[in-house]
């Protein structure tokens, strides 16, 4: 299965050496999306969790539309915030973009971002429901994500 690189001018340019997103099969994998304005590349609402959450989700929707999907098909988000005390305000804003069937989500405080940024979001998106035929002779593999501590 080939991976197709997704780029759009309707989303901020990457802030480092990475791609905005990839589509492989029925899935889209995005890089972390920030609250930068796609035209000016300037951060929207420095220090303001509401304005930045709105801009992040607008940028994410633009990126997903470029890949042939939208926010309604998001299945998992990973959100990094600079201050977990802003969680309730963030959550109320986030709900507006996922009013029904919200995706699975992890939200964590990351500490200090650069230049007044207070939120970044990553997500996994399905294009359509994946139905894979399983034959008795074929092995089934699971993708497991874990952290290992070695002393």
N, C-alpha and C positions, 0 to 999 in steps of 0.2 A: 504494500500500500504506500503510495507516494504522499509525501508531505508537501503542501502548497503554501508558500509564504504569502501572508496577507499584509498589505500596507495600504494606508489611506491618508490623504491630506486632511481628512475630516477628524483626525485624532492627532494629539501632539506628537511631534517627532520623538523617537527614543532618546533618552538622556545619556545613553551609553552605547556600547557595541552589542546590540541585541535587536531582534525583530519584534514588530508589534504583535504578530500572531502567526500561528500555523493552523492549517486545516488538514486533517488526515482522516480519511474515511468519513464517518458521521460525527466527528468531534472537532471542536475548535479549541486550541490552547492559546490563551492570551498572556502577554507579558503583564507586569503590573501596570495599571493605568493610573495616571495622575490627573490632577485638576488644572492642568495647563490649558489655556485657550489654544485651540488648534491653529488659529490665524496668527496671533501675536506671539505664541509660545510662552506668554507670561502666565504666572500662577494666578488663578482666580481666587479672590478672598483670602489672602494670607492670614493664617490663624483662625479662620472661620470654618468650623466643621460642617455647617449646613451648606454654605455656598460651595465648598469643595466636594462634598458628597454629591450634590446635584451635578456639578461639572464632571466628576469622575464617571457617573452613571450615563450622562449624555455622551461623553467620549467613548465609553464602552459600547453603548448602543450603536454609535456610528461605526465603530470597528467591527462589531458583529454583523451589521447590515452589509458592510463591504464583503464579508465572508459568506453572505447569503442567509443570515439568520437575524435574530433580535433578542432582546432581553427576556422575552417570554419563554425562551427555550434554555435558559441558564439552569444548570443542575447543581453547581457547586461554586461558592465564592469563598475567597480567603481575603479578609480585610485587615489591613494594618492601620492602626490609629496611633497618634502620638500621645494621646492621653485617654485612658480608658474611662476616666470620669465623664467624658463626653459621649459615652455609649448611648444613653437614652435619647439625646438630641440626634445623634447619628441614626439610631434605629428608627425614629419617627420619620426622618427624611428618606431613608432607605425603603421603608414600607410603601411610599408613594410610587416607587418604580417597580415594585413587586407586590401588587395588591392581592393577587390570588396565587396560590401554590408557590410560595417563596422557595428559592433554592436552599439546599443545605448550605450552612455558612459557618465559618470560623472567624472570630474577630479577636484580635490580640493587640495589646499595647506593644509598640516597638521602640518607643523612646523618641529621640530626636531625629527628625528629617531635615533636609536642607531647605533653606530659603522660605521658612514659614509654612511649608507643606504639613498638613495634619492628617492626611489619609492617602492610602494607595490600595488598589484592589486588583486581585487576580481572579480569574474564573475559568471554569470548565463548562463547555457548552455542547449540547447535543444538537445535531442537525435534524435527526429523526430518531425514533425509537429503534435501538439496535436489536435485531433479532438474528442471532447466529445459530445456524444449525449445528447440533452436537451429535457426532456419530460415536458409537461405542468404541471404535478402534482409535479415535483421536484423543490425545491427552488434553486436559483442560488446564489452563494456566490462570493464575490470579495475580493481579498486580498489587503488591503490598508496599506501603510506604512506612518506614520505621526509622527511628533514631537509635543508634547504638553507642553506648558509652564504654570506652576501653580505658582501663586503669593502667 
